[in-house]
Structures are given as C-alpha cells and as structure tokens.
Amino acid sequence: MSNTYGISKQDEQEIRARDKTCVYCGILMKQYPHAMGASGATIEHFNNDGPSKKKYNLAICCRRCNSSKGTMSLSAWFKTPYCREKKINEKVR
Ligand SMILES: [Zn+2]
C-alpha cells in the first residue's frame, strides 16, 4: 500500500490521529466519519512557507480548503476571498 503523500502509512495514520480538525478552517473532521479517503480529509503538504510545527510539515485539511487552495502557495491562497471569508491567514495552524 502506498499513498500519494510520500510518507509512510504509519506516519499518515499518526497525522490523521493527531489532527482532528482542518488545519485551516478548523472544521471538525468527525463530521465525516468515513472521510479518511476520497471524500473528506486530505493531507496537506506544506511548502517552506507553511507552518513548521507539524510533523513532516504535514497536516490534515478538509476537502474544501484543499480544493480551494489547489496549487497556490499559502501566501497567495491567504489572499483569496475564500480565506478572507473564513479568516484563514498566517496565524492559523
Ligand atoms: Zn478547511
């Protein structure tokens, strides 16, 4: 079994166990009990401009944030209406 994140399955499970809410908008992932796959929580791979506290620079983020962000850098994404509406900025973790 491999995944698309370049991390081991064990690391992925640790991250999913640790992060119960979206790192950006804070939505509780428990709202999506079956979401640990295609339909819900995704693992966000931060670049160098991302928060550094997270293990391996990875964190859970919800599908909405993930699809909104797309391939934008964090700093560019923070300027979008989506982030402004949800008050997502550099201070969120
Ligand atoms: Zn989110």
PDB file of the backbone (N, CA, C, O) and the ligand in Angstrom, with CONECT records:
HET     ZN  A 101       1
ATOM      1  N   MET A   1       0.839  -1.208   0.000  1.00  0.00           N
ATOM      2  CA  MET A   1       0.000   0.000   0.000  1.00  0.00           C
ATOM      3  C   MET A   1       0.867   1.249   0.000  1.00  0.00           C
ATOM      4  O   MET A   1       1.759   1.385   0.837  1.00  0.00           O
ATOM      5  N   SER A   2       0.626   2.118  -0.888  1.00  0.00           N
ATOM      6  CA  SER A   2       1.327   3.382  -0.870  1.00  0.00           C
ATOM      7  C   SER A   2       0.303   4.506  -0.963  1.00  0.00           C
ATOM      8  O   SER A   2      -0.861   4.278  -1.292  1.00  0.00           O
ATOM      9  N   ASN A   3       0.742   5.683  -0.676  1.00  0.00           N
ATOM     10  CA  ASN A   3      -0.155   6.817  -0.811  1.00  0.00           C
ATOM     11  C   ASN A   3       0.523   7.890  -1.651  1.00  0.00           C
ATOM     12  O   ASN A   3       1.653   7.724  -2.110  1.00  0.00           O
ATOM     13  N   THR A   4      -0.176   8.967  -1.836  1.00  0.00           N
ATOM     14  CA  THR A   4       0.349   9.990  -2.729  1.00  0.00           C
ATOM     15  C   THR A   4       1.151  11.047  -1.996  1.00  0.00           C
ATOM     16  O   THR A   4       1.546  12.047  -2.595  1.00  0.00           O
ATOM     17  N   TYR A   5       1.397  10.847  -0.724  1.00  0.00           N
ATOM     18  CA  TYR A   5       1.996  11.912   0.069  1.00  0.00           C
ATOM     19  C   TYR A   5       3.496  11.744   0.286  1.00  0.00           C
ATOM     20  O   TYR A   5       4.148  12.624   0.848  1.00  0.00           O
ATOM     21  N   GLY A   6       4.024  10.651  -0.145  1.00  0.00           N
ATOM     22  CA  GLY A   6       5.441  10.441   0.031  1.00  0.00           C
ATOM     23  C   GLY A   6       5.833  10.171   1.466  1.00  0.00           C
ATOM     24  O   GLY A   6       6.989  10.361   1.843  1.00  0.00           O
ATOM     25  N   ILE A   7       4.883   9.730   2.269  1.00  0.00           N
ATOM     26  CA  ILE A   7       5.177   9.372   3.651  1.00  0.00           C
ATOM     27  C   ILE A   7       4.692   7.955   3.882  1.00  0.00           C
ATOM     28  O   ILE A   7       3.911   7.411   3.102  1.00  0.00           O
ATOM     29  N   SER A   8       5.165   7.374   4.960  1.00  0.00           N
ATOM     30  CA  SER A   8       4.765   6.001   5.223  1.00  0.00           C
ATOM     31  C   SER A   8       3.327   5.954   5.700  1.00  0.00           C
ATOM     32  O   SER A   8       2.772   6.943   6.179  1.00  0.00           O
ATOM     33  N   LYS A   9       2.753   4.801   5.557  1.00  0.00           N
ATOM     34  CA  LYS A   9       1.387   4.620   6.016  1.00  0.00           C
ATOM     35  C   LYS A   9       1.276   4.909   7.514  1.00  0.00           C
ATOM     36  O   LYS A   9       0.282   5.467   7.978  1.00  0.00           O
ATOM     37  N   GLN A  10       2.294   4.528   8.248  1.00  0.00           N
ATOM     38  CA  GLN A  10       2.259   4.768   9.689  1.00  0.00           C
ATOM     39  C   GLN A  10       2.266   6.268   9.993  1.00  0.00           C
ATOM     40  O   GLN A  10       1.517   6.738  10.849  1.00  0.00           O
ATOM     41  N   ASP A  11       3.107   7.002   9.294  1.00  0.00           N
ATOM     42  CA  ASP A  11       3.139   8.450   9.511  1.00  0.00           C
ATOM     43  C   ASP A  11       1.798   9.080   9.153  1.00  0.00           C
ATOM     44  O   ASP A  11       1.310   9.973   9.846  1.00  0.00           O
ATOM     45  N   GLU A  12       1.221   8.609   8.077  1.00  0.00           N
ATOM     46  CA  GLU A  12      -0.066   9.149   7.673  1.00  0.00           C
ATOM     47  C   GLU A  12      -1.104   8.900   8.760  1.00  0.00           C
ATOM     48  O   GLU A  12      -1.915   9.773   9.068  1.00  0.00           O
ATOM     49  N   GLN A  13      -1.073   7.713   9.332  1.00  0.00           N
ATOM     50  CA  GLN A  13      -2.039   7.401  10.384  1.00  0.00           C
ATOM     51  C   GLN A  13      -1.795   8.245  11.629  1.00  0.00           C
ATOM     52  O   GLN A  13      -2.745   8.668  12.288  1.00  0.00           O
ATOM     53  N   GLU A  14      -0.539   8.490  11.950  1.00  0.00           N
ATOM     54  CA  GLU A  14      -0.225   9.352  13.097  1.00  0.00           C
ATOM     55  C   GLU A  14      -0.772  10.749  12.892  1.00  0.00           C
ATOM     56  O   GLU A  14      -1.353  11.344  13.799  1.00  0.00           O
ATOM     57  N   ILE A  15      -0.581  11.259  11.697  1.00  0.00           N
ATOM     58  CA  ILE A  15      -1.051  12.609  11.413  1.00  0.00           C
ATOM     59  C   ILE A  15      -2.566  12.662  11.469  1.00  0.00           C
ATOM     60  O   ILE A  15      -3.145  13.596  12.026  1.00  0.00           O
ATOM     61  N   ARG A  16      -3.197  11.668  10.897  1.00  0.00           N
ATOM     62  CA  ARG A  16      -4.652  11.650  10.925  1.00  0.00           C
ATOM     63  C   ARG A  16      -5.171  11.491  12.350  1.00  0.00           C
ATOM     64  O   ARG A  16      -6.216  12.044  12.691  1.00  0.00           O
ATOM     65  N   ALA A  17      -4.461  10.751  13.176  1.00  0.00           N
ATOM     66  CA  ALA A  17      -4.886  10.573  14.561  1.00  0.00           C
ATOM     67  C   ALA A  17      -4.681  11.851  15.356  1.00  0.00           C
ATOM     68  O   ALA A  17      -5.459  12.150  16.262  1.00  0.00           O
ATOM     69  N   ARG A  18      -3.660  12.594  15.032  1.00  0.00           N
ATOM     70  CA  ARG A  18      -3.329  13.806  15.770  1.00  0.00           C
ATOM     71  C   ARG A  18      -4.238  14.969  15.390  1.00  0.00           C
ATOM     72  O   ARG A  18      -4.710  15.711  16.251  1.00  0.00           O
ATOM     73  N   ASP A  19      -4.470  15.112  14.122  1.00  0.00           N
ATOM     74  CA  ASP A  19      -5.200  16.282  13.647  1.00  0.00           C
ATOM     75  C   ASP A  19      -6.665  15.929  13.437  1.00  0.00           C
ATOM     76  O   ASP A  19      -7.024  15.247  12.477  1.00  0.00           O
ATOM     77  N   LYS A  20      -7.499  16.402  14.347  1.00  0.00           N
ATOM     78  CA  LYS A  20      -8.924  16.100  14.243  1.00  0.00           C
ATOM     79  C   LYS A  20      -9.701  17.186  13.534  1.00  0.00           C
ATOM     80  O   LYS A  20     -10.865  17.001  13.178  1.00  0.00           O
ATOM     81  N   THR A  21      -9.066  18.298  13.334  1.00  0.00           N
ATOM     82  CA  THR A  21      -9.752  19.394  12.667  1.00  0.00           C
ATOM     83  C   THR A  21      -8.925  19.877  11.492  1.00  0.00           C
ATOM     84  O   THR A  21      -7.723  19.629  11.407  1.00  0.00           O
ATOM     85  N   CYS A  22      -9.580  20.554  10.613  1.00  0.00           N
ATOM     86  CA  CYS A  22      -8.878  21.123   9.467  1.00  0.00           C
ATOM     87  C   CYS A  22      -7.867  22.144   9.964  1.00  0.00           C
ATOM     88  O   CYS A  22      -8.188  22.996  10.793  1.00  0.00           O
ATOM     89  N   VAL A  23      -6.670  22.056   9.463  1.00  0.00           N
ATOM     90  CA  VAL A  23      -5.615  22.955   9.915  1.00  0.00           C
ATOM     91  C   VAL A  23      -5.923  24.398   9.543  1.00  0.00           C
ATOM     92  O   VAL A  23      -5.385  25.319  10.156  1.00  0.00           O
ATOM     93  N   TYR A  24      -6.761  24.605   8.573  1.00  0.00           N
ATOM     94  CA  TYR A  24      -7.036  25.962   8.109  1.00  0.00           C
ATOM     95  C   TYR A  24      -8.337  26.519   8.685  1.00  0.00           C
ATOM     96  O   TYR A  24      -8.322  27.514   9.410  1.00  0.00           O
ATOM     97  N   CYS A  25      -9.458  25.880   8.364  1.00  0.00           N
ATOM     98  CA  CYS A  25     -10.735  26.465   8.757  1.00  0.00           C
ATOM     99  C   CYS A  25     -11.234  25.888  10.070  1.00  0.00           C
ATOM    100  O   CYS A  25     -12.189  26.407  10.647  1.00  0.00           O
ATOM    101  N   GLY A  26     -10.607  24.826  10.553  1.00  0.00           N
ATOM    102  CA  GLY A  26     -10.937  24.298  11.868  1.00  0.00           C
ATOM    103  C   GLY A  26     -12.160  23.413  11.908  1.00  0.00           C
ATOM    104  O   GLY A  26     -12.633  23.055  12.987  1.00  0.00           O
ATOM    105  N   ILE A  27     -12.676  23.057  10.759  1.00  0.00           N
ATOM    106  CA  ILE A  27     -13.842  22.187  10.735  1.00  0.00           C
ATOM    107  C   ILE A  27     -13.472  20.839  11.351  1.00  0.00           C
ATOM    108  O   ILE A  27     -12.379  20.315  11.138  1.00  0.00           O
ATOM    109  N   LEU A  28     -14.405  20.301  12.111  1.00  0.00           N
ATOM    110  CA  LEU A  28     -14.141  19.052  12.795  1.00  0.00           C
ATOM    111  C   LEU A  28     -14.281  17.893  11.823  1.00  0.00           C
ATOM    112  O   LEU A  28     -15.323  17.707  11.195  1.00  0.00           O
ATOM    113  N   MET A  29     -13.222  17.129  11.715  1.00  0.00           N
ATOM    114  CA  MET A  29     -13.252  16.043  10.744  1.00  0.00           C
ATOM    115  C   MET A  29     -14.201  14.922  11.127  1.00  0.00           C
ATOM    116  O   MET A  29     -14.572  14.090  10.299  1.00  0.00           O
ATOM    117  N   LYS A  30     -14.591  14.914  12.406  1.00  0.00           N
ATOM    118  CA  LYS A  30     -15.537  13.879  12.835  1.00  0.00           C
ATOM    119  C   LYS A  30     -16.876  14.006  12.133  1.00  0.00           C
ATOM    120  O   LYS A  30     -17.692  13.084  12.139  1.00  0.00           O
ATOM    121  N   GLN A  31     -17.085  15.165  11.531  1.00  0.00           N
ATOM    122  CA  GLN A  31     -18.309  15.307  10.757  1.00  0.00           C
ATOM    123  C   GLN A  31     -18.305  14.392   9.547  1.00  0.00           C
ATOM    124  O   GLN A  31     -19.330  14.173   8.902  1.00  0.00           O
ATOM    125  N   TYR A  32     -17.144  13.873   9.262  1.00  0.00           N
ATOM    126  CA  TYR A  32     -17.026  12.994   8.110  1.00  0.00           C
ATOM    127  C   TYR A  32     -16.434  11.666   8.543  1.00  0.00           C
ATOM    128  O   TYR A  32     -15.264  11.386   8.283  1.00  0.00           O
ATOM    129  N   PRO A  33     -17.246  10.845   9.206  1.00  0.00           N
ATOM    130  CA  PRO A  33     -16.699   9.615   9.793  1.00  0.00           C
ATOM    131  C   PRO A  33     -16.059   8.688   8.770  1.00  0.00           C
ATOM    132  O   PRO A  33     -15.167   7.906   9.101  1.00  0.00           O
ATOM    133  N   HIS A  34     -16.506   8.776   7.558  1.00  0.00           N
ATOM    134  CA  HIS A  34     -15.944   7.878   6.550  1.00  0.00           C
ATOM    135  C   HIS A  34     -15.037   8.626   5.597  1.00  0.00           C
ATOM    136  O   HIS A  34     -14.805   8.217   4.459  1.00  0.00           O
ATOM    137  N   ALA A  35     -14.532   9.741   6.107  1.00  0.00           N
ATOM    138  CA  ALA A  35     -13.856  10.660   5.196  1.00  0.00           C
ATOM    139  C   ALA A  35     -12.367  10.386   5.041  1.00  0.00           C
ATOM    140  O   ALA A  35     -11.677  11.101   4.315  1.00  0.00           O
ATOM    141  N   MET A  36     -11.884   9.389   5.698  1.00  0.00           N
ATOM    142  CA  MET A  36     -10.435   9.185   5.648  1.00  0.00           C
ATOM    143  C   MET A  36     -10.010   8.579   4.313  1.00  0.00           C
ATOM    144  O   MET A  36      -9.136   7.715   4.242  1.00  0.00           O
ATOM    145  N   GLY A  37     -10.639   9.049   3.299  1.00  0.00           N
ATOM    146  CA  GLY A  37     -10.293   8.541   1.983  1.00  0.00           C
ATOM    147  C   GLY A  37     -10.607   9.598   0.951  1.00  0.00           C
ATOM    148  O   GLY A  37     -10.145  10.735   1.050  1.00  0.00           O
ATOM    149  N   ALA A  38     -11.367   9.232  -0.007  1.00  0.00           N
ATOM    150  CA  ALA A  38     -11.554  10.117  -1.145  1.00  0.00           C
ATOM    151  C   ALA A  38     -12.465  11.302  -0.848  1.00  0.00           C
ATOM    152  O   ALA A  38     -12.370  12.329  -1.519  1.00  0.00           O
ATOM    153  N   SER A  39     -13.332  11.180   0.130  1.00  0.00           N
ATOM    154  CA  SER A  39     -14.408  12.164   0.205  1.00  0.00           C
ATOM    155  C   SER A  39     -14.203  13.256   1.245  1.00  0.00           C
ATOM    156  O   SER A  39     -14.969  14.220   1.263  1.00  0.00           O
ATOM    157  N   GLY A  40     -13.218  13.147   2.098  1.00  0.00           N
ATOM    158  CA  GLY A  40     -13.158  14.123   3.176  1.00  0.00           C
ATOM    159  C   GLY A  40     -11.783  14.685   3.427  1.00  0.00           C
ATOM    160  O   GLY A  40     -11.230  15.404   2.595  1.00  0.00           O
ATOM    161  N   ALA A  41     -11.236  14.355   4.574  1.00  0.00           N
ATOM    162  CA  ALA A  41      -9.976  14.951   4.972  1.00  0.00           C
ATOM    163  C   ALA A  41      -8.865  14.576   4.009  1.00  0.00           C
ATOM    164  O   ALA A  41      -8.747  13.439   3.551  1.00  0.00           O
ATOM    165  N   THR A  42      -8.082  15.556   3.733  1.00  0.00           N
ATOM    166  CA  THR A  42      -6.902  15.303   2.921  1.00  0.00           C
ATOM    167  C   THR A  42      -5.676  15.704   3.720  1.00  0.00           C
ATOM    168  O   THR A  42      -5.764  16.473   4.677  1.00  0.00           O
ATOM    169  N   ILE A  43      -4.570  15.191   3.329  1.00  0.00           N
ATOM    170  CA  ILE A  43      -3.338  15.595   3.990  1.00  0.00           C
ATOM    171  C   ILE A  43      -2.684  16.696   3.180  1.00  0.00           C
ATOM    172  O   ILE A  43      -2.428  16.563   1.984  1.00  0.00           O
ATOM    173  N   GLU A  44      -2.428  17.776   3.876  1.00  0.00           N
ATOM    174  CA  GLU A  44      -1.848  18.934   3.223  1.00  0.00           C
ATOM    175  C   GLU A  44      -0.340  18.882   3.378  1.00  0.00           C
ATOM    176  O   GLU A  44       0.182  18.698   4.477  1.00  0.00           O
ATOM    177  N   HIS A  45       0.336  19.043   2.283  1.00  0.00           N
ATOM    178  CA  HIS A  45       1.790  19.033   2.318  1.00  0.00           C
ATOM    179  C   HIS A  45       2.276  20.463   2.209  1.00  0.00           C
ATOM    180  O   HIS A  45       2.226  21.071   1.139  1.00  0.00           O
ATOM    181  N   PHE A  46       2.747  20.993   3.325  1.00  0.00           N
ATOM    182  CA  PHE A  46       3.163  22.382   3.321  1.00  0.00           C
ATOM    183  C   PHE A  46       4.477  22.555   2.595  1.00  0.00           C
ATOM    184  O   PHE A  46       5.342  21.678   2.598  1.00  0.00           O
ATOM    185  N   ASN A  47       4.596  23.686   1.990  1.00  0.00           N
ATOM    186  CA  ASN A  47       5.889  24.066   1.450  1.00  0.00           C
ATOM    187  C   ASN A  47       6.663  24.803   2.522  1.00  0.00           C
ATOM    188  O   ASN A  47       6.280  24.799   3.692  1.00  0.00           O
ATOM    189  N   ASN A  48       7.728  25.421   2.128  1.00  0.00           N
ATOM    190  CA  ASN A  48       8.578  26.078   3.117  1.00  0.00           C
ATOM    191  C   ASN A  48       7.890  27.248   3.794  1.00  0.00           C
ATOM    192  O   ASN A  48       8.294  27.663   4.880  1.00  0.00           O
ATOM    193  N   ASP A  49       6.855  27.782   3.163  1.00  0.00           N
ATOM    194  CA  ASP A  49       6.178  28.916   3.761  1.00  0.00           C
ATOM    195  C   ASP A  49       5.063  28.480   4.706  1.00  0.00           C
ATOM    196  O   ASP A  49       4.354  29.323   5.256  1.00  0.00           O
ATOM    197  N   GLY A  50       4.904  27.199   4.896  1.00  0.00           N
ATOM    198  CA  GLY A  50       3.836  26.712   5.757  1.00  0.00           C
ATOM    199  C   GLY A  50       4.270  26.643   7.202  1.00  0.00           C
ATOM    200  O   GLY A  50       5.441  26.821   7.539  1.00  0.00           O
ATOM    201  N   PRO A  51       3.276  26.376   8.054  1.00  0.00           N
ATOM    202  CA  PRO A  51       3.597  26.206   9.479  1.00  0.00           C
ATOM    203  C   PRO A  51       4.618  25.098   9.660  1.00  0.00           C
ATOM    204  O   PRO A  51       4.575  24.077   8.973  1.00  0.00           O
ATOM    205  N   SER A  52       5.522  25.307  10.575  1.00  0.00           N
ATOM    206  CA  SER A  52       6.613  24.357  10.716  1.00  0.00           C
ATOM    207  C   SER A  52       6.447  23.438  11.909  1.00  0.00           C
ATOM    208  O   SER A  52       7.266  22.544  12.123  1.00  0.00           O
ATOM    209  N   LYS A  53       5.404  23.645  12.684  1.00  0.00           N
ATOM    210  CA  LYS A  53       5.257  22.833  13.885  1.00  0.00           C
ATOM    211  C   LYS A  53       4.803  21.413  13.586  1.00  0.00           C
ATOM    212  O   LYS A  53       5.037  20.486  14.362  1.00  0.00           O
ATOM    213  N   LYS A  54       4.162  21.272  12.463  1.00  0.00           N
ATOM    214  CA  LYS A  54       3.555  19.994  12.178  1.00  0.00           C
ATOM    215  C   LYS A  54       4.597  18.960  11.771  1.00  0.00           C
ATOM    216  O   LYS A  54       5.588  19.258  11.104  1.00  0.00           O
ATOM    217  N   LYS A  55       4.334  17.764  12.191  1.00  0.00           N
ATOM    218  CA  LYS A  55       5.237  16.687  11.850  1.00  0.00           C
ATOM    219  C   LYS A  55       5.388  16.580  10.332  1.00  0.00           C
ATOM    220  O   LYS A  55       4.405  16.506   9.595  1.00  0.00           O
ATOM    221  N   TYR A  56       6.606  16.573   9.899  1.00  0.00           N
ATOM    222  CA  TYR A  56       6.923  16.434   8.479  1.00  0.00           C
ATOM    223  C   TYR A  56       6.249  17.498   7.628  1.00  0.00           C
ATOM    224  O   TYR A  56       6.059  17.314   6.426  1.00  0.00           O
ATOM    225  N   ASN A  57       5.885  18.620   8.264  1.00  0.00           N
ATOM    226  CA  ASN A  57       5.207  19.662   7.501  1.00  0.00           C
ATOM    227  C   ASN A  57       3.905  19.187   6.872  1.00  0.00           C
ATOM    228  O   ASN A  57       3.494  19.661   5.813  1.00  0.00           O
ATOM    229  N   LEU A  58       3.279  18.254   7.539  1.00  0.00           N
ATOM    230  CA  LEU A  58       2.025  17.746   7.003  1.00  0.00           C
ATOM    231  C   LEU A  58       0.925  17.968   8.019  1.00  0.00           C
ATOM    232  O   LEU A  58       1.164  17.933   9.226  1.00  0.00           O
ATOM    233  N   ALA A  59      -0.246  18.191   7.540  1.00  0.00           N
ATOM    234  CA  ALA A  59      -1.370  18.353   8.437  1.00  0.00           C
ATOM    235  C   ALA A  59      -2.643  18.017   7.696  1.00  0.00           C
ATOM    236  O   ALA A  59      -2.690  17.968   6.467  1.00  0.00           O
ATOM    237  N   ILE A  60      -3.661  17.790   8.482  1.00  0.00           N
ATOM    238  CA  ILE A  60      -4.949  17.499   7.890  1.00  0.00           C
ATOM    239  C   ILE A  60      -5.618  18.792   7.445  1.00  0.00           C
ATOM    240  O   ILE A  60      -5.638  19.782   8.176  1.00  0.00           O
ATOM    241  N   CYS A  61      -6.144  18.767   6.277  1.00  0.00           N
ATOM    242  CA  CYS A  61      -7.043  19.861   5.918  1.00  0.00           C
ATOM    243  C   CYS A  61      -8.237  19.287   5.177  1.00  0.00           C
ATOM    244  O   CYS A  61      -8.168  18.227   4.554  1.00  0.00           O
ATOM    245  N   CYS A  62      -9.332  20.027   5.269  1.00  0.00           N
ATOM    246  CA  CYS A  62     -10.572  19.499   4.714  1.00  0.00           C
ATOM    247  C   CYS A  62     -10.562  19.639   3.198  1.00  0.00           C
ATOM    248  O   CYS A  62      -9.749  20.353   2.612  1.00  0.00           O
ATOM    249  N   ARG A  63     -11.468  18.949   2.615  1.00  0.00           N
ATOM    250  CA  ARG A  63     -11.510  18.907   1.165  1.00  0.00           C
ATOM    251  C   ARG A  63     -11.799  20.281   0.563  1.00  0.00           C
ATOM    252  O   ARG A  63     -11.271  20.626  -0.494  1.00  0.00           O
ATOM    253  N   ARG A  64     -12.632  21.053   1.237  1.00  0.00           N
ATOM    254  CA  ARG A  64     -12.966  22.370   0.699  1.00  0.00           C
ATOM    255  C   ARG A  64     -11.729  23.261   0.651  1.00  0.00           C
ATOM    256  O   ARG A  64     -11.455  23.922  -0.352  1.00  0.00           O
ATOM    257  N   CYS A  65     -10.989  23.263   1.762  1.00  0.00           N
ATOM    258  CA  CYS A  65      -9.782  24.080   1.772  1.00  0.00           C
ATOM    259  C   CYS A  65      -8.795  23.565   0.745  1.00  0.00           C
ATOM    260  O   CYS A  65      -8.175  24.336   0.012  1.00  0.00           O
ATOM    261  N   ASN A  66      -8.664  22.282   0.705  1.00  0.00           N
ATOM    262  CA  ASN A  66      -7.691  21.695  -0.196  1.00  0.00           C
ATOM    263  C   ASN A  66      -7.994  22.023  -1.655  1.00  0.00           C
ATOM    264  O   ASN A  66      -7.101  22.359  -2.433  1.00  0.00           O
ATOM    265  N   SER A  67      -9.276  21.916  -2.007  1.00  0.00           N
ATOM    266  CA  SER A  67      -9.618  22.182  -3.398  1.00  0.00           C
ATOM    267  C   SER A  67      -9.573  23.676  -3.684  1.00  0.00           C
ATOM    268  O   SER A  67      -9.277  24.093  -4.803  1.00  0.00           O
ATOM    269  N   SER A  68      -9.867  24.481  -2.664  1.00  0.00           N
ATOM    270  CA  SER A  68      -9.774  25.924  -2.873  1.00  0.00           C
ATOM    271  C   SER A  68      -8.335  26.349  -3.099  1.00  0.00           C
ATOM    272  O   SER A  68      -8.038  27.169  -3.968  1.00  0.00           O
ATOM    273  N   LYS A  69      -7.464  25.784  -2.310  1.00  0.00           N
ATOM    274  CA  LYS A  69      -6.062  26.174  -2.386  1.00  0.00           C
ATOM    275  C   LYS A  69      -5.423  25.678  -3.678  1.00  0.00           C
ATOM    276  O   LYS A  69      -4.632  26.380  -4.308  1.00  0.00           O
ATOM    277  N   GLY A  70      -5.775  24.473  -4.055  1.00  0.00           N
ATOM    278  CA  GLY A  70      -5.209  23.936  -5.278  1.00  0.00           C
ATOM    279  C   GLY A  70      -3.692  23.940  -5.237  1.00  0.00           C
ATOM    280  O   GLY A  70      -3.082  23.441  -4.292  1.00  0.00           O
ATOM    281  N   THR A  71      -3.107  24.496  -6.248  1.00  0.00           N
ATOM    282  CA  THR A  71      -1.646  24.507  -6.319  1.00  0.00           C
ATOM    283  C   THR A  71      -1.060  25.845  -5.907  1.00  0.00           C
ATOM    284  O   THR A  71       0.137  26.083  -6.068  1.00  0.00           O
ATOM    285  N   MET A  72      -1.912  26.724  -5.370  1.00  0.00           N
ATOM    286  CA  MET A  72      -1.405  28.026  -4.939  1.00  0.00           C
ATOM    287  C   MET A  72      -0.453  27.883  -3.753  1.00  0.00           C
ATOM    288  O   MET A  72      -0.545  26.935  -2.974  1.00  0.00           O
ATOM    289  N   SER A  73       0.446  28.829  -3.636  1.00  0.00           N
ATOM    290  CA  SER A  73       1.230  28.884  -2.413  1.00  0.00           C
ATOM    291  C   SER A  73       0.322  29.368  -1.296  1.00  0.00           C
ATOM    292  O   SER A  73      -0.710  29.992  -1.543  1.00  0.00           O
ATOM    293  N   LEU A  74       0.718  29.073  -0.068  1.00  0.00           N
ATOM    294  CA  LEU A  74      -0.094  29.502   1.068  1.00  0.00           C
ATOM    295  C   LEU A  74      -0.289  31.008   1.065  1.00  0.00           C
ATOM    296  O   LEU A  74      -1.399  31.502   1.263  1.00  0.00           O
ATOM    297  N   SER A  75       0.789  31.728   0.841  1.00  0.00           N
ATOM    298  CA  SER A  75       0.697  33.182   0.926  1.00  0.00           C
ATOM    299  C   SER A  75      -0.250  33.736  -0.137  1.00  0.00           C
ATOM    300  O   SER A  75      -0.954  34.715   0.111  1.00  0.00           O
ATOM    301  N   ALA A  76      -0.271  33.124  -1.307  1.00  0.00           N
ATOM    302  CA  ALA A  76      -1.194  33.557  -2.347  1.00  0.00           C
ATOM    303  C   ALA A  76      -2.618  33.159  -1.986  1.00  0.00           C
ATOM    304  O   ALA A  76      -3.563  33.920  -2.187  1.00  0.00           O
ATOM    305  N   TRP A  77      -2.749  31.972  -1.458  1.00  0.00           N
ATOM    306  CA  TRP A  77      -4.086  31.474  -1.119  1.00  0.00           C
ATOM    307  C   TRP A  77      -4.731  32.310  -0.018  1.00  0.00           C
ATOM    308  O   TRP A  77      -5.940  32.542  -0.039  1.00  0.00           O
ATOM    309  N   PHE A  78      -3.924  32.761   0.944  1.00  0.00           N
ATOM    310  CA  PHE A  78      -4.465  33.557   2.042  1.00  0.00           C
ATOM    311  C   PHE A  78      -5.144  34.835   1.544  1.00  0.00           C
ATOM    312  O   PHE A  78      -5.959  35.423   2.255  1.00  0.00           O
ATOM    313  N   LYS A  79      -4.817  35.255   0.352  1.00  0.00           N
ATOM    314  CA  LYS A  79      -5.382  36.496  -0.179  1.00  0.00           C
ATOM    315  C   LYS A  79      -6.689  36.280  -0.932  1.00  0.00           C
ATOM    316  O   LYS A  79      -7.315  37.240  -1.382  1.00  0.00           O
ATOM    317  N   THR A  80      -7.099  35.032  -1.067  1.00  0.00           N
ATOM    318  CA  THR A  80      -8.310  34.766  -1.832  1.00  0.00           C
ATOM    319  C   THR A  80      -9.549  35.049  -0.992  1.00  0.00           C
ATOM    320  O   THR A  80      -9.490  35.048   0.238  1.00  0.00           O
ATOM    321  N   PRO A  81     -10.677  35.294  -1.668  1.00  0.00           N
ATOM    322  CA  PRO A  81     -11.935  35.534  -0.943  1.00  0.00           C
ATOM    323  C   PRO A  81     -12.286  34.383  -0.004  1.00  0.00           C
ATOM    324  O   PRO A  81     -12.819  34.601   1.084  1.00  0.00           O
ATOM    325  N   TYR A  82     -11.986  33.177  -0.425  1.00  0.00           N
ATOM    326  CA  TYR A  82     -12.284  32.025   0.423  1.00  0.00           C
ATOM    327  C   TYR A  82     -11.620  32.176   1.783  1.00  0.00           C
ATOM    328  O   TYR A  82     -12.269  31.981   2.810  1.00  0.00           O
ATOM    329  N   CYS A  83     -10.365  32.512   1.806  1.00  0.00           N
ATOM    330  CA  CYS A  83      -9.641  32.647   3.062  1.00  0.00           C
ATOM    331  C   CYS A  83     -10.081  33.876   3.845  1.00  0.00           C
ATOM    332  O   CYS A  83     -10.178  33.841   5.071  1.00  0.00           O
ATOM    333  N   ARG A  84     -10.345  34.954   3.131  1.00  0.00           N
ATOM    334  CA  ARG A  84     -10.781  36.155   3.841  1.00  0.00           C
ATOM    335  C   ARG A  84     -12.113  35.921   4.526  1.00  0.00           C
ATOM    336  O   ARG A  84     -12.330  36.358   5.656  1.00  0.00           O
ATOM    337  N   GLU A  85     -12.999  35.230   3.835  1.00  0.00           N
ATOM    338  CA  GLU A  85     -14.315  34.949   4.403  1.00  0.00           C
ATOM    339  C   GLU A  85     -14.192  34.082   5.655  1.00  0.00           C
ATOM    340  O   GLU A  85     -14.914  34.283   6.632  1.00  0.00           O
ATOM    341  N   LYS A  86     -13.291  33.138   5.618  1.00  0.00           N
ATOM    342  CA  LYS A  86     -13.131  32.229   6.746  1.00  0.00           C
ATOM    343  C   LYS A  86     -12.049  32.678   7.718  1.00  0.00           C
ATOM    344  O   LYS A  86     -11.724  31.982   8.680  1.00  0.00           O
ATOM    345  N   LYS A  87     -11.508  33.843   7.448  1.00  0.00           N
ATOM    346  CA  LYS A  87     -10.462  34.379   8.319  1.00  0.00           C
ATOM    347  C   LYS A  87      -9.288  33.407   8.454  1.00  0.00           C
ATOM    348  O   LYS A  87      -8.743  33.199   9.538  1.00  0.00           O
ATOM    349  N   ILE A  88      -8.935  32.844   7.356  1.00  0.00           N
ATOM    350  CA  ILE A  88      -7.767  31.958   7.318  1.00  0.00           C
ATOM    351  C   ILE A  88      -6.553  32.806   6.927  1.00  0.00           C
ATOM    352  O   ILE A  88      -6.552  33.464   5.886  1.00  0.00           O
ATOM    353  N   ASN A  89      -5.548  32.782   7.753  1.00  0.00           N
ATOM    354  CA  ASN A  89      -4.367  33.583   7.442  1.00  0.00           C
ATOM    355  C   ASN A  89      -3.137  32.926   8.060  1.00  0.00           C
ATOM    356  O   ASN A  89      -3.181  31.779   8.505  1.00  0.00           O
ATOM    357  N   GLU A  90      -2.066  33.661   8.075  1.00  0.00           N
ATOM    358  CA  GLU A  90      -0.807  33.095   8.577  1.00  0.00           C
ATOM    359  C   GLU A  90      -0.895  32.638  10.023  1.00  0.00           C
ATOM    360  O   GLU A  90      -0.079  31.833  10.472  1.00  0.00           O
ATOM    361  N   LYS A  91      -1.879  33.145  10.753  1.00  0.00           N
ATOM    362  CA  LYS A  91      -1.955  32.815  12.168  1.00  0.00           C
ATOM    363  C   LYS A  91      -2.653  31.500  12.441  1.00  0.00           C
ATOM    364  O   LYS A  91      -2.560  30.972  13.549  1.00  0.00           O
ATOM    365  N   VAL A  92      -3.333  30.975  11.482  1.00  0.00           N
ATOM    366  CA  VAL A  92      -3.982  29.695  11.719  1.00  0.00           C
ATOM    367  C   VAL A  92      -2.947  28.576  11.646  1.00  0.00           C
ATOM    368  O   VAL A  92      -1.898  28.705  11.013  1.00  0.00           O
ATOM    369  N   ARG A  93      -3.269  27.519  12.290  1.00  0.00           N
ATOM    370  CA  ARG A  93      -2.354  26.402  12.231  1.00  0.00           C
ATOM    371  C   ARG A  93      -3.039  25.245  11.517  1.00  0.00           C
ATOM    372  O   ARG A  93      -2.442  24.181  11.352  1.00  0.00           O
TER     373      ARG A  93
HETATM  374 ZN    ZN A 101     -10.765  23.504   5.966  1.00  0.00          ZN2+
END
